[in-house]
């Protein structure tokens, strides 16, 4: 399988892998607890597949991790936005 090259996804995947290891969890046990196929978690950790938000939440809850903890990591959002031509939306009353 080809690896996903999105920088934010890579950082998120690395964060999840760190948290799983920190908890000392086995992927097979985590997958069973989350009611997911273990291959799904391996693909996520190996950066081969971008999961849905629901899948991430299931993994977090099964691992005893607050979902907000998963997303709590340093990341260059401004640089990411520039690289990907993402512009911050403005409220309608501020548009000219």
Secondary structure, DSSP 8 states (H G I E B T S, - for coil): ------HHHHHHHHHHHHHHHHHT--HHHHHHHHT--HHHHHHHHTTS----HHHHHHHHHHHT--HHHHT-S---HHHHHHHTT------GGG--
